[in-house]
Amino acid sequence: MSGEPDYAARLRRRHRSEMRFRFYGLLSIALAGVILVVLIGSIVLKGYSAFWQTHVRLDFAISAEQVDIDNLRETNWGGLVKATLRDMAPGVTGRRDKRKLYQFVSPNAGYDLRDAIAADPGLLGTEFSLWVKASDDIDMLTKGHLDRTLPESDRRVSDLELGWYDRFVGEGRIELRFNLDFFTTADSREPEEAGIQGALMGSFLTLLVTLALSFPVGVMAAVYLEEFAPKNRWTDIIEANINNLAAVPSIVFGLLGLAVVISLFGVPRSAPLAGGIVLALMTLPTIIIASRAALKAVPPSIREAATGLGASPHQVVMHHVLPLAMPGILTGTIIGLAQALGESAPLLMIGMVAFIVDTPTGFTDPATVLPVQIYIWADSPERAFVEKTSAAIMVLLAFLACMNATAVWLRRKFERRW
């Protein structure tokens, strides 16, 4: 009877310890959730404005004599835009003030005018309006990212430009529009013109190469190691090395690609083919490990039943085991590709950090990928590239979320519980 109080006290201590453990677990989950919300919230707050772009309405009256319709390249389109800007601000006479006026719109406004005339030559000889992109400073001013109350010496927009801006707003010449060009143009040195289409296409081509190389090799390696390889010292060494390769820093694969893929085999630098080979090497261990786990999950009774009916070992694997393990294999493959999509370090080592203004169309064209594009923009000093960087991160996170959601959907839809 004397031991009962001690037993009750120990039981209460165990219950309190269990409650503290559960509390610490819930606290850690809540803390991680708060950090995640703060991180994603800060990215969204900085980047959502990049999906809108400030446009300025310019009024043109261009005669047919000013334009050679058969050779549009010979026309000084930039000069026509500058002339229109001078008409909109007739009091501007000094060279410095004119330069500020010309910087009110994007330097590519002349190309927009050329494309409009090329699409509709009937505009010549008439008065028409054209919406062109504002410069990055005016865009930041419209979005509230520039403080108008600061002294003029501390602002990127002068008092004279503020006066033009306020007058143009009053005349209805300033408007925020959805920035479709962010998704349909490649990189540019002008923030208002920069887009992610080139990086998206480069990521797509790179992932195609990665999938084409890593999936069949990884699945075949997993099938051999799990179903056919003898259990001896050599297979143990191979398995240990595969597990170790999954933990190797990604930049090491970049060095391998630089030394072997580019220097030894002569694959073009900064090409999706080179990037895909490097990422395939990095993704292989993940696919092999996931595929082996999926193969192990198939009950031995499936193999025994197929063997009992006279199937060969090859038929057992190809007709029964592999189809049943395929959902888990696909899930591991998608997760490995999602990891590859977010990698930048190995691609930096093989030159995919170049400034690419054209959208790649082939596996050997110069290209960059979305994580590297984010790295390039994050290193740019202009304030307008800050929102571009955050917007590109939002797009990358959306792709990663979709890929992981697809992996979860595949697992739940096709997974069998034994």
PEVEN-V958123 format. One record per run of one state. SS is the DSSP state (~ for helix, > for strand, _ for the rest). FROM is the first residue (numbers start at 1). TO is the last residue. If there is no record, write none. Layout:
ss->SS from->FROM to->TO
ss->SS from->FROM to->TO
This chain:
ss->_ from->1 to->2
ss->~ from->3 to->51
ss->> from->52 to->61
ss->_ from->62 to->63
ss->~ from->64 to->66
ss->_ from->67 to->71
ss->~ from->72 to->74
ss->_ from->75 to->76
ss->~ from->77 to->88
ss->_ from->89 to->94
ss->~ from->95 to->102
ss->_ from->103 to->104
ss->> from->105 to->105
ss->_ from->106 to->108
ss->~ from->109 to->119
ss->_ from->120 to->120
ss->~ from->121 to->123
ss->_ from->124 to->126
ss->> from->127 to->134
ss->_ from->135 to->135
ss->~ from->136 to->142
ss->_ from->143 to->151
ss->~ from->152 to->154
ss->_ from->155 to->158
ss->~ from->159 to->170
ss->_ from->171 to->173
ss->> from->174 to->178
ss->_ from->179 to->180
ss->~ from->181 to->184
ss->_ from->185 to->190
ss->~ from->191 to->193
ss->_ from->194 to->196
ss->~ from->197 to->228
ss->_ from->229 to->232
ss->~ from->233 to->245
ss->_ from->246 to->249
ss->~ from->250 to->262
ss->_ from->263 to->270
ss->> from->271 to->271
ss->~ from->272 to->296
ss->_ from->297 to->299
ss->~ from->300 to->308
ss->_ from->309 to->312
ss->~ from->313 to->341
ss->_ from->342 to->344
ss->~ from->345 to->349
ss->_ from->350 to->365
ss->> from->366 to->366
ss->_ from->367 to->369
ss->~ from->370 to->378
ss->_ from->379 to->383
ss->~ from->384 to->414
ss->_ from->415 to->418
